[in-house]
């Protein structure tokens, strides 16, 4: 299985590969499996979604995780009270679920 177009961080800003469905489809999905956009796990996902009639864009999650974490922590600094309340609520819910279990 060969991709139609490959994207790189230096040229396009992200790692990815595009696998169009044959016959042409108007449905598409972005998948983030494995560590590489062309590894065994990603290609398995491509085959599965092609079977459902989807064109597939595989993306490497490593760049997204780095971007998301930096952005999320930067934004969270402005909402310290809300972040604390959310952590307390999550702790309460998880503790309750464990106690009931």
Secondary structure, DSSP 8 states (H G I E B T S, - for coil): ---SEEE-HHHHSS-EEEE--SS--S-EEEE--SSSTTSHHHHHHHHHHHHTT-EEEEE-HHHHHHHHHHHHHHHHGGGHHHHHHHHHHHHHHHHHHHHH-
